Amino acid sequence: MINGAHAIIYSTDADADRAFLKDLLATPSADAGGGWLILGLPPAEIAVHPAEAGGRQELYLMCADVNALVASLAARGVPCAPVSDQRWGLLTEVTLPSGAKLGVYEPRHARPAAAEAPRAARTVRKEKAAKRKPPAAKKKAGKKKAGKKRR
């Protein structure tokens, strides 16, 4: 079962772009070793568009207010393309430290509910077991309830 997605941005200055995205996304990250920082992403979605020739993928980040994001980045000296009004949302491109462009948009289209990643059955069983009261606690709780009913 699919439980997530992994996107790759190829960069001529990977360290600078990683540091920038870590700050921009403000999500948990993990060091996979050797300087390979893996950044967590907010909930994601995938769309399939018709095309004459297949095989191309694109990555866009989404935000609730693209104009506020552009203003915030401009205050930090991060260049962005002018916001363009598309029928599906408001679009800009953020310039990464390497000079690469990363699309960011404020969606106008319907959005699916965020999917939860499936957890291993073993983890679910452990959580359920931790929530159960020990048998002695159940008996004591039952006696207290019985005593209250008698009064």
Chimera marker file (.cmm) of the C-alpha trace (Angstrom):
<marker_set name="trace">
<marker id="1" x="0.000" y="0.000" z="0.000" r="1" g="1" b="0" radius="0.5"/>
<marker id="2" x="1.307" y="3.481" z="-0.856" r="1" g="1" b="0" radius="0.5"/>
<marker id="3" x="1.904" y="5.497" z="2.308" r="1" g="1" b="0" radius="0.5"/>
<marker id="4" x="3.566" y="8.664" z="1.000" r="1" g="1" b="0" radius="0.5"/>
<marker id="5" x="5.447" y="10.345" z="-1.808" r="1" g="1" b="0" radius="0.5"/>
<marker id="6" x="9.084" y="11.349" z="-2.239" r="1" g="1" b="0" radius="0.5"/>
<marker id="7" x="9.870" y="14.322" z="-4.459" r="1" g="1" b="0" radius="0.5"/>
<marker id="8" x="13.384" y="15.167" z="-5.661" r="1" g="1" b="0" radius="0.5"/>
<marker id="9" x="14.677" y="18.586" z="-6.656" r="1" g="1" b="0" radius="0.5"/>
<marker id="10" x="17.955" y="18.436" z="-8.555" r="1" g="1" b="0" radius="0.5"/>
<marker id="11" x="20.159" y="21.399" z="-7.683" r="1" g="1" b="0" radius="0.5"/>
<marker id="12" x="23.530" y="22.907" z="-8.548" r="1" g="1" b="0" radius="0.5"/>
<marker id="13" x="23.765" y="24.058" z="-4.889" r="1" g="1" b="0" radius="0.5"/>
<marker id="14" x="21.983" y="21.331" z="-2.939" r="1" g="1" b="0" radius="0.5"/>
<marker id="15" x="23.197" y="22.441" z="0.508" r="1" g="1" b="0" radius="0.5"/>
<marker id="16" x="21.899" y="26.001" z="0.059" r="1" g="1" b="0" radius="0.5"/>
<marker id="17" x="18.570" y="24.826" z="-1.407" r="1" g="1" b="0" radius="0.5"/>
<marker id="18" x="18.111" y="22.281" z="1.411" r="1" g="1" b="0" radius="0.5"/>
<marker id="19" x="18.717" y="24.958" z="4.057" r="1" g="1" b="0" radius="0.5"/>
<marker id="20" x="16.330" y="27.370" z="2.311" r="1" g="1" b="0" radius="0.5"/>
<marker id="21" x="13.552" y="24.776" z="1.969" r="1" g="1" b="0" radius="0.5"/>
<marker id="22" x="14.013" y="23.606" z="5.566" r="1" g="1" b="0" radius="0.5"/>
<marker id="23" x="13.414" y="27.186" z="6.705" r="1" g="1" b="0" radius="0.5"/>
<marker id="24" x="10.557" y="27.804" z="4.240" r="1" g="1" b="0" radius="0.5"/>
<marker id="25" x="8.656" y="24.588" z="4.989" r="1" g="1" b="0" radius="0.5"/>
<marker id="26" x="9.248" y="24.595" z="8.770" r="1" g="1" b="0" radius="0.5"/>
<marker id="27" x="8.404" y="20.891" z="8.912" r="1" g="1" b="0" radius="0.5"/>
<marker id="28" x="10.240" y="17.997" z="10.571" r="1" g="1" b="0" radius="0.5"/>
<marker id="29" x="13.274" y="16.671" z="8.727" r="1" g="1" b="0" radius="0.5"/>
<marker id="30" x="15.592" y="13.692" z="8.974" r="1" g="1" b="0" radius="0.5"/>
<marker id="31" x="19.277" y="13.299" z="8.210" r="1" g="1" b="0" radius="0.5"/>
<marker id="32" x="19.587" y="10.278" z="5.948" r="1" g="1" b="0" radius="0.5"/>
<marker id="33" x="23.378" y="10.413" z="6.357" r="1" g="1" b="0" radius="0.5"/>
<marker id="34" x="26.129" y="12.058" z="4.372" r="1" g="1" b="0" radius="0.5"/>
<marker id="35" x="24.389" y="15.451" z="4.369" r="1" g="1" b="0" radius="0.5"/>
<marker id="36" x="21.252" y="14.105" z="2.702" r="1" g="1" b="0" radius="0.5"/>
<marker id="37" x="18.521" y="16.019" z="4.488" r="1" g="1" b="0" radius="0.5"/>
<marker id="38" x="15.033" y="14.614" z="3.935" r="1" g="1" b="0" radius="0.5"/>
<marker id="39" x="12.377" y="17.291" z="4.499" r="1" g="1" b="0" radius="0.5"/>
<marker id="40" x="8.864" y="16.493" z="5.643" r="1" g="1" b="0" radius="0.5"/>
<marker id="41" x="6.072" y="17.922" z="3.522" r="1" g="1" b="0" radius="0.5"/>
<marker id="42" x="2.606" y="19.085" z="4.468" r="1" g="1" b="0" radius="0.5"/>
<marker id="43" x="-0.300" y="17.010" z="3.101" r="1" g="1" b="0" radius="0.5"/>
<marker id="44" x="0.072" y="16.476" z="-0.630" r="1" g="1" b="0" radius="0.5"/>
<marker id="45" x="-2.063" y="15.622" z="-3.618" r="1" g="1" b="0" radius="0.5"/>
<marker id="46" x="-1.393" y="14.324" z="-7.107" r="1" g="1" b="0" radius="0.5"/>
<marker id="47" x="-3.104" y="15.138" z="-10.387" r="1" g="1" b="0" radius="0.5"/>
<marker id="48" x="-2.777" y="13.566" z="-13.833" r="1" g="1" b="0" radius="0.5"/>
<marker id="49" x="-3.107" y="15.944" z="-16.779" r="1" g="1" b="0" radius="0.5"/>
<marker id="50" x="-3.582" y="14.958" z="-20.415" r="1" g="1" b="0" radius="0.5"/>
<marker id="51" x="-0.517" y="15.492" z="-22.633" r="1" g="1" b="0" radius="0.5"/>
<marker id="52" x="0.656" y="14.748" z="-26.178" r="1" g="1" b="0" radius="0.5"/>
<marker id="53" x="3.723" y="12.960" z="-24.757" r="1" g="1" b="0" radius="0.5"/>
<marker id="54" x="3.924" y="11.521" z="-21.265" r="1" g="1" b="0" radius="0.5"/>
<marker id="55" x="6.796" y="11.097" z="-18.863" r="1" g="1" b="0" radius="0.5"/>
<marker id="56" x="7.073" y="14.619" z="-17.432" r="1" g="1" b="0" radius="0.5"/>
<marker id="57" x="6.467" y="15.428" z="-13.759" r="1" g="1" b="0" radius="0.5"/>
<marker id="58" x="6.218" y="18.789" z="-12.004" r="1" g="1" b="0" radius="0.5"/>
<marker id="59" x="6.372" y="19.855" z="-8.378" r="1" g="1" b="0" radius="0.5"/>
<marker id="60" x="4.464" y="22.797" z="-6.939" r="1" g="1" b="0" radius="0.5"/>
<marker id="61" x="4.136" y="23.793" z="-3.317" r="1" g="1" b="0" radius="0.5"/>
<marker id="62" x="0.757" y="25.159" z="-2.227" r="1" g="1" b="0" radius="0.5"/>
<marker id="63" x="-0.104" y="27.920" z="0.224" r="1" g="1" b="0" radius="0.5"/>
<marker id="64" x="-3.221" y="29.613" z="1.575" r="1" g="1" b="0" radius="0.5"/>
<marker id="65" x="-2.189" y="33.160" z="0.554" r="1" g="1" b="0" radius="0.5"/>
<marker id="66" x="0.383" y="33.450" z="-2.238" r="1" g="1" b="0" radius="0.5"/>
<marker id="67" x="0.550" y="37.250" z="-2.066" r="1" g="1" b="0" radius="0.5"/>
<marker id="68" x="1.397" y="37.115" z="1.661" r="1" g="1" b="0" radius="0.5"/>
<marker id="69" x="4.041" y="34.469" z="0.950" r="1" g="1" b="0" radius="0.5"/>
<marker id="70" x="5.611" y="36.594" z="-1.804" r="1" g="1" b="0" radius="0.5"/>
<marker id="71" x="5.663" y="39.642" z="0.524" r="1" g="1" b="0" radius="0.5"/>
<marker id="72" x="7.232" y="37.577" z="3.318" r="1" g="1" b="0" radius="0.5"/>
<marker id="73" x="9.908" y="36.193" z="1.001" r="1" g="1" b="0" radius="0.5"/>
<marker id="74" x="10.585" y="39.625" z="-0.525" r="1" g="1" b="0" radius="0.5"/>
<marker id="75" x="11.225" y="40.985" z="2.989" r="1" g="1" b="0" radius="0.5"/>
<marker id="76" x="13.902" y="38.274" z="3.334" r="1" g="1" b="0" radius="0.5"/>
<marker id="77" x="15.433" y="39.130" z="-0.049" r="1" g="1" b="0" radius="0.5"/>
<marker id="78" x="14.083" y="36.023" z="-1.789" r="1" g="1" b="0" radius="0.5"/>
<marker id="79" x="13.029" y="36.783" z="-5.364" r="1" g="1" b="0" radius="0.5"/>
<marker id="80" x="9.697" y="35.534" z="-6.693" r="1" g="1" b="0" radius="0.5"/>
<marker id="81" x="8.082" y="35.844" z="-10.104" r="1" g="1" b="0" radius="0.5"/>
<marker id="82" x="5.053" y="38.138" z="-10.362" r="1" g="1" b="0" radius="0.5"/>
<marker id="83" x="1.861" y="36.403" z="-9.247" r="1" g="1" b="0" radius="0.5"/>
<marker id="84" x="-0.172" y="35.276" z="-12.243" r="1" g="1" b="0" radius="0.5"/>
<marker id="85" x="-3.888" y="34.578" z="-12.120" r="1" g="1" b="0" radius="0.5"/>
<marker id="86" x="-4.578" y="31.120" z="-13.564" r="1" g="1" b="0" radius="0.5"/>
<marker id="87" x="-8.062" y="29.643" z="-13.691" r="1" g="1" b="0" radius="0.5"/>
<marker id="88" x="-6.980" y="27.004" z="-11.132" r="1" g="1" b="0" radius="0.5"/>
<marker id="89" x="-5.153" y="29.356" z="-8.738" r="1" g="1" b="0" radius="0.5"/>
<marker id="90" x="-2.687" y="32.175" z="-8.178" r="1" g="1" b="0" radius="0.5"/>
<marker id="91" x="0.816" y="31.152" z="-9.252" r="1" g="1" b="0" radius="0.5"/>
<marker id="92" x="4.357" y="32.368" z="-8.620" r="1" g="1" b="0" radius="0.5"/>
<marker id="93" x="7.846" y="30.924" z="-8.798" r="1" g="1" b="0" radius="0.5"/>
<marker id="94" x="10.257" y="31.166" z="-5.884" r="1" g="1" b="0" radius="0.5"/>
<marker id="95" x="13.924" y="31.433" z="-6.822" r="1" g="1" b="0" radius="0.5"/>
<marker id="96" x="15.992" y="28.999" z="-4.774" r="1" g="1" b="0" radius="0.5"/>
<marker id="97" x="19.539" y="29.932" z="-3.688" r="1" g="1" b="0" radius="0.5"/>
<marker id="98" x="20.870" y="27.786" z="-6.557" r="1" g="1" b="0" radius="0.5"/>
<marker id="99" x="18.891" y="29.893" z="-9.040" r="1" g="1" b="0" radius="0.5"/>
<marker id="100" x="16.399" y="27.087" z="-9.740" r="1" g="1" b="0" radius="0.5"/>
<marker id="101" x="12.706" y="27.995" z="-9.815" r="1" g="1" b="0" radius="0.5"/>
<marker id="102" x="10.076" y="26.293" z="-7.668" r="1" g="1" b="0" radius="0.5"/>
<marker id="103" x="6.399" y="26.815" z="-8.399" r="1" g="1" b="0" radius="0.5"/>
<marker id="104" x="4.124" y="27.848" z="-5.540" r="1" g="1" b="0" radius="0.5"/>
<marker id="105" x="0.420" y="28.483" z="-5.874" r="1" g="1" b="0" radius="0.5"/>
<marker id="106" x="-2.733" y="29.303" z="-3.977" r="1" g="1" b="0" radius="0.5"/>
<marker id="107" x="-5.257" y="26.738" z="-5.225" r="1" g="1" b="0" radius="0.5"/>
<marker id="108" x="-8.786" y="27.614" z="-6.293" r="1" g="1" b="0" radius="0.5"/>
<marker id="109" x="-9.705" y="24.049" z="-7.184" r="1" g="1" b="0" radius="0.5"/>
<marker id="110" x="-11.426" y="21.590" z="-4.876" r="1" g="1" b="0" radius="0.5"/>
<marker id="111" x="-8.969" y="19.859" z="-2.561" r="1" g="1" b="0" radius="0.5"/>
<marker id="112" x="-9.227" y="16.329" z="-1.206" r="1" g="1" b="0" radius="0.5"/>
<marker id="113" x="-9.125" y="15.696" z="2.507" r="1" g="1" b="0" radius="0.5"/>
<marker id="114" x="-5.594" y="14.993" z="3.707" r="1" g="1" b="0" radius="0.5"/>
<marker id="115" x="-4.921" y="11.283" z="3.633" r="1" g="1" b="0" radius="0.5"/>
<marker id="116" x="-3.445" y="9.688" z="6.718" r="1" g="1" b="0" radius="0.5"/>
<marker id="117" x="-0.470" y="7.430" z="6.200" r="1" g="1" b="0" radius="0.5"/>
<marker id="118" x="-1.340" y="3.875" z="7.252" r="1" g="1" b="0" radius="0.5"/>
<marker id="119" x="0.356" y="2.744" z="10.429" r="1" g="1" b="0" radius="0.5"/>
<marker id="120" x="1.773" y="-0.705" z="10.952" r="1" g="1" b="0" radius="0.5"/>
<marker id="121" x="-0.713" y="-3.081" z="12.575" r="1" g="1" b="0" radius="0.5"/>
<marker id="122" x="1.841" y="-3.763" z="15.324" r="1" g="1" b="0" radius="0.5"/>
<marker id="123" x="1.880" y="-0.073" z="16.302" r="1" g="1" b="0" radius="0.5"/>
<marker id="124" x="-1.926" y="0.035" z="16.400" r="1" g="1" b="0" radius="0.5"/>
<marker id="125" x="-2.034" y="-3.076" z="18.622" r="1" g="1" b="0" radius="0.5"/>
<marker id="126" x="0.520" y="-1.538" z="21.022" r="1" g="1" b="0" radius="0.5"/>
<marker id="127" x="-1.523" y="1.663" z="21.262" r="1" g="1" b="0" radius="0.5"/>
<marker id="128" x="-4.721" y="-0.260" z="21.958" r="1" g="1" b="0" radius="0.5"/>
<marker id="129" x="-2.985" y="-2.342" z="24.631" r="1" g="1" b="0" radius="0.5"/>
<marker id="130" x="-1.639" y="0.790" z="26.317" r="1" g="1" b="0" radius="0.5"/>
<marker id="131" x="-5.165" y="2.233" z="26.534" r="1" g="1" b="0" radius="0.5"/>
<marker id="132" x="-6.602" y="-0.880" z="28.229" r="1" g="1" b="0" radius="0.5"/>
<marker id="133" x="-6.934" y="-0.806" z="32.009" r="1" g="1" b="0" radius="0.5"/>
<marker id="134" x="-5.299" y="-3.651" z="33.934" r="1" g="1" b="0" radius="0.5"/>
<marker id="135" x="-7.847" y="-6.206" z="35.267" r="1" g="1" b="0" radius="0.5"/>
<marker id="136" x="-7.395" y="-4.997" z="38.888" r="1" g="1" b="0" radius="0.5"/>
<marker id="137" x="-8.246" y="-1.436" z="37.897" r="1" g="1" b="0" radius="0.5"/>
<marker id="138" x="-11.434" y="-2.634" z="36.188" r="1" g="1" b="0" radius="0.5"/>
<marker id="139" x="-12.557" y="-4.444" z="39.359" r="1" g="1" b="0" radius="0.5"/>
<marker id="140" x="-11.892" y="-1.409" z="41.548" r="1" g="1" b="0" radius="0.5"/>
<marker id="141" x="-13.745" y="0.847" z="39.142" r="1" g="1" b="0" radius="0.5"/>
<marker id="142" x="-16.698" y="-1.557" z="39.159" r="1" g="1" b="0" radius="0.5"/>
<marker id="143" x="-16.859" y="-1.613" z="42.986" r="1" g="1" b="0" radius="0.5"/>
<marker id="144" x="-16.900" y="2.179" z="43.175" r="1" g="1" b="0" radius="0.5"/>
<marker id="145" x="-19.766" y="2.366" z="40.720" r="1" g="1" b="0" radius="0.5"/>
<marker id="146" x="-21.684" y="-0.319" z="42.601" r="1" g="1" b="0" radius="0.5"/>
<marker id="147" x="-21.171" y="1.530" z="45.889" r="1" g="1" b="0" radius="0.5"/>
<marker id="148" x="-22.522" y="4.749" z="44.421" r="1" g="1" b="0" radius="0.5"/>
<marker id="149" x="-25.661" y="3.018" z="43.226" r="1" g="1" b="0" radius="0.5"/>
<marker id="150" x="-26.462" y="1.743" z="46.736" r="1" g="1" b="0" radius="0.5"/>
<marker id="151" x="-26.572" y="5.210" z="48.249" r="1" g="1" b="0" radius="0.5"/>
<link id1="1" id2="2" r="1" g="1" b="0" radius="0.2"/>
<link id1="2" id2="3" r="1" g="1" b="0" radius="0.2"/>
<link id1="3" id2="4" r="1" g="1" b="0" radius="0.2"/>
<link id1="4" id2="5" r="1" g="1" b="0" radius="0.2"/>
<link id1="5" id2="6" r="1" g="1" b="0" radius="0.2"/>
<link id1="6" id2="7" r="1" g="1" b="0" radius="0.2"/>
<link id1="7" id2="8" r="1" g="1" b="0" radius="0.2"/>
<link id1="8" id2="9" r="1" g="1" b="0" radius="0.2"/>
<link id1="9" id2="10" r="1" g="1" b="0" radius="0.2"/>
<link id1="10" id2="11" r="1" g="1" b="0" radius="0.2"/>
<link id1="11" id2="12" r="1" g="1" b="0" radius="0.2"/>
<link id1="12" id2="13" r="1" g="1" b="0" radius="0.2"/>
<link id1="13" id2="14" r="1" g="1" b="0" radius="0.2"/>
<link id1="14" id2="15" r="1" g="1" b="0" radius="0.2"/>
<link id1="15" id2="16" r="1" g="1" b="0" radius="0.2"/>
<link id1="16" id2="17" r="1" g="1" b="0" radius="0.2"/>
<link id1="17" id2="18" r="1" g="1" b="0" radius="0.2"/>
<link id1="18" id2="19" r="1" g="1" b="0" radius="0.2"/>
<link id1="19" id2="20" r="1" g="1" b="0" radius="0.2"/>
<link id1="20" id2="21" r="1" g="1" b="0" radius="0.2"/>
<link id1="21" id2="22" r="1" g="1" b="0" radius="0.2"/>
<link id1="22" id2="23" r="1" g="1" b="0" radius="0.2"/>
<link id1="23" id2="24" r="1" g="1" b="0" radius="0.2"/>
<link id1="24" id2="25" r="1" g="1" b="0" radius="0.2"/>
<link id1="25" id2="26" r="1" g="1" b="0" radius="0.2"/>
<link id1="26" id2="27" r="1" g="1" b="0" radius="0.2"/>
<link id1="27" id2="28" r="1" g="1" b="0" radius="0.2"/>
<link id1="28" id2="29" r="1" g="1" b="0" radius="0.2"/>
<link id1="29" id2="30" r="1" g="1" b="0" radius="0.2"/>
<link id1="30" id2="31" r="1" g="1" b="0" radius="0.2"/>
<link id1="31" id2="32" r="1" g="1" b="0" radius="0.2"/>
<link id1="32" id2="33" r="1" g="1" b="0" radius="0.2"/>
<link id1="33" id2="34" r="1" g="1" b="0" radius="0.2"/>
<link id1="34" id2="35" r="1" g="1" b="0" radius="0.2"/>
<link id1="35" id2="36" r="1" g="1" b="0" radius="0.2"/>
<link id1="36" id2="37" r="1" g="1" b="0" radius="0.2"/>
<link id1="37" id2="38" r="1" g="1" b="0" radius="0.2"/>
<link id1="38" id2="39" r="1" g="1" b="0" radius="0.2"/>
<link id1="39" id2="40" r="1" g="1" b="0" radius="0.2"/>
<link id1="40" id2="41" r="1" g="1" b="0" radius="0.2"/>
<link id1="41" id2="42" r="1" g="1" b="0" radius="0.2"/>
<link id1="42" id2="43" r="1" g="1" b="0" radius="0.2"/>
<link id1="43" id2="44" r="1" g="1" b="0" radius="0.2"/>
<link id1="44" id2="45" r="1" g="1" b="0" radius="0.2"/>
<link id1="45" id2="46" r="1" g="1" b="0" radius="0.2"/>
<link id1="46" id2="47" r="1" g="1" b="0" radius="0.2"/>
<link id1="47" id2="48" r="1" g="1" b="0" radius="0.2"/>
<link id1="48" id2="49" r="1" g="1" b="0" radius="0.2"/>
<link id1="49" id2="50" r="1" g="1" b="0" radius="0.2"/>
<link id1="50" id2="51" r="1" g="1" b="0" radius="0.2"/>
<link id1="51" id2="52" r="1" g="1" b="0" radius="0.2"/>
<link id1="52" id2="53" r="1" g="1" b="0" radius="0.2"/>
<link id1="53" id2="54" r="1" g="1" b="0" radius="0.2"/>
<link id1="54" id2="55" r="1" g="1" b="0" radius="0.2"/>
<link id1="55" id2="56" r="1" g="1" b="0" radius="0.2"/>
<link id1="56" id2="57" r="1" g="1" b="0" radius="0.2"/>
<link id1="57" id2="58" r="1" g="1" b="0" radius="0.2"/>
<link id1="58" id2="59" r="1" g="1" b="0" radius="0.2"/>
<link id1="59" id2="60" r="1" g="1" b="0" radius="0.2"/>
<link id1="60" id2="61" r="1" g="1" b="0" radius="0.2"/>
<link id1="61" id2="62" r="1" g="1" b="0" radius="0.2"/>
<link id1="62" id2="63" r="1" g="1" b="0" radius="0.2"/>
<link id1="63" id2="64" r="1" g="1" b="0" radius="0.2"/>
<link id1="64" id2="65" r="1" g="1" b="0" radius="0.2"/>
<link id1="65" id2="66" r="1" g="1" b="0" radius="0.2"/>
<link id1="66" id2="67" r="1" g="1" b="0" radius="0.2"/>
<link id1="67" id2="68" r="1" g="1" b="0" radius="0.2"/>
<link id1="68" id2="69" r="1" g="1" b="0" radius="0.2"/>
<link id1="69" id2="70" r="1" g="1" b="0" radius="0.2"/>
<link id1="70" id2="71" r="1" g="1" b="0" radius="0.2"/>
<link id1="71" id2="72" r="1" g="1" b="0" radius="0.2"/>
<link id1="72" id2="73" r="1" g="1" b="0" radius="0.2"/>
<link id1="73" id2="74" r="1" g="1" b="0" radius="0.2"/>
<link id1="74" id2="75" r="1" g="1" b="0" radius="0.2"/>
<link id1="75" id2="76" r="1" g="1" b="0" radius="0.2"/>
<link id1="76" id2="77" r="1" g="1" b="0" radius="0.2"/>
<link id1="77" id2="78" r="1" g="1" b="0" radius="0.2"/>
<link id1="78" id2="79" r="1" g="1" b="0" radius="0.2"/>
<link id1="79" id2="80" r="1" g="1" b="0" radius="0.2"/>
<link id1="80" id2="81" r="1" g="1" b="0" radius="0.2"/>
<link id1="81" id2="82" r="1" g="1" b="0" radius="0.2"/>
<link id1="82" id2="83" r="1" g="1" b="0" radius="0.2"/>
<link id1="83" id2="84" r="1" g="1" b="0" radius="0.2"/>
<link id1="84" id2="85" r="1" g="1" b="0" radius="0.2"/>
<link id1="85" id2="86" r="1" g="1" b="0" radius="0.2"/>
<link id1="86" id2="87" r="1" g="1" b="0" radius="0.2"/>
<link id1="87" id2="88" r="1" g="1" b="0" radius="0.2"/>
<link id1="88" id2="89" r="1" g="1" b="0" radius="0.2"/>
<link id1="89" id2="90" r="1" g="1" b="0" radius="0.2"/>
<link id1="90" id2="91" r="1" g="1" b="0" radius="0.2"/>
<link id1="91" id2="92" r="1" g="1" b="0" radius="0.2"/>
<link id1="92" id2="93" r="1" g="1" b="0" radius="0.2"/>
<link id1="93" id2="94" r="1" g="1" b="0" radius="0.2"/>
<link id1="94" id2="95" r="1" g="1" b="0" radius="0.2"/>
<link id1="95" id2="96" r="1" g="1" b="0" radius="0.2"/>
<link id1="96" id2="97" r="1" g="1" b="0" radius="0.2"/>
<link id1="97" id2="98" r="1" g="1" b="0" radius="0.2"/>
<link id1="98" id2="99" r="1" g="1" b="0" radius="0.2"/>
<link id1="99" id2="100" r="1" g="1" b="0" radius="0.2"/>
<link id1="100" id2="101" r="1" g="1" b="0" radius="0.2"/>
<link id1="101" id2="102" r="1" g="1" b="0" radius="0.2"/>
<link id1="102" id2="103" r="1" g="1" b="0" radius="0.2"/>
<link id1="103" id2="104" r="1" g="1" b="0" radius="0.2"/>
<link id1="104" id2="105" r="1" g="1" b="0" radius="0.2"/>
<link id1="105" id2="106" r="1" g="1" b="0" radius="0.2"/>
<link id1="106" id2="107" r="1" g="1" b="0" radius="0.2"/>
<link id1="107" id2="108" r="1" g="1" b="0" radius="0.2"/>
<link id1="108" id2="109" r="1" g="1" b="0" radius="0.2"/>
<link id1="109" id2="110" r="1" g="1" b="0" radius="0.2"/>
<link id1="110" id2="111" r="1" g="1" b="0" radius="0.2"/>
<link id1="111" id2="112" r="1" g="1" b="0" radius="0.2"/>
<link id1="112" id2="113" r="1" g="1" b="0" radius="0.2"/>
<link id1="113" id2="114" r="1" g="1" b="0" radius="0.2"/>
<link id1="114" id2="115" r="1" g="1" b="0" radius="0.2"/>
<link id1="115" id2="116" r="1" g="1" b="0" radius="0.2"/>
<link id1="116" id2="117" r="1" g="1" b="0" radius="0.2"/>
<link id1="117" id2="118" r="1" g="1" b="0" radius="0.2"/>
<link id1="118" id2="119" r="1" g="1" b="0" radius="0.2"/>
<link id1="119" id2="120" r="1" g="1" b="0" radius="0.2"/>
<link id1="120" id2="121" r="1" g="1" b="0" radius="0.2"/>
<link id1="121" id2="122" r="1" g="1" b="0" radius="0.2"/>
<link id1="122" id2="123" r="1" g="1" b="0" radius="0.2"/>
<link id1="123" id2="124" r="1" g="1" b="0" radius="0.2"/>
<link id1="124" id2="125" r="1" g="1" b="0" radius="0.2"/>
<link id1="125" id2="126" r="1" g="1" b="0" radius="0.2"/>
<link id1="126" id2="127" r="1" g="1" b="0" radius="0.2"/>
<link id1="127" id2="128" r="1" g="1" b="0" radius="0.2"/>
<link id1="128" id2="129" r="1" g="1" b="0" radius="0.2"/>
<link id1="129" id2="130" r="1" g="1" b="0" radius="0.2"/>
<link id1="130" id2="131" r="1" g="1" b="0" radius="0.2"/>
<link id1="131" id2="132" r="1" g="1" b="0" radius="0.2"/>
<link id1="132" id2="133" r="1" g="1" b="0" radius="0.2"/>
<link id1="133" id2="134" r="1" g="1" b="0" radius="0.2"/>
<link id1="134" id2="135" r="1" g="1" b="0" radius="0.2"/>
<link id1="135" id2="136" r="1" g="1" b="0" radius="0.2"/>
<link id1="136" id2="137" r="1" g="1" b="0" radius="0.2"/>
<link id1="137" id2="138" r="1" g="1" b="0" radius="0.2"/>
<link id1="138" id2="139" r="1" g="1" b="0" radius="0.2"/>
<link id1="139" id2="140" r="1" g="1" b="0" radius="0.2"/>
<link id1="140" id2="141" r="1" g="1" b="0" radius="0.2"/>
<link id1="141" id2="142" r="1" g="1" b="0" radius="0.2"/>
<link id1="142" id2="143" r="1" g="1" b="0" radius="0.2"/>
<link id1="143" id2="144" r="1" g="1" b="0" radius="0.2"/>
<link id1="144" id2="145" r="1" g="1" b="0" radius="0.2"/>
<link id1="145" id2="146" r="1" g="1" b="0" radius="0.2"/>
<link id1="146" id2="147" r="1" g="1" b="0" radius="0.2"/>
<link id1="147" id2="148" r="1" g="1" b="0" radius="0.2"/>
<link id1="148" id2="149" r="1" g="1" b="0" radius="0.2"/>
<link id1="149" id2="150" r="1" g="1" b="0" radius="0.2"/>
<link id1="150" id2="151" r="1" g="1" b="0" radius="0.2"/>
</marker_set>
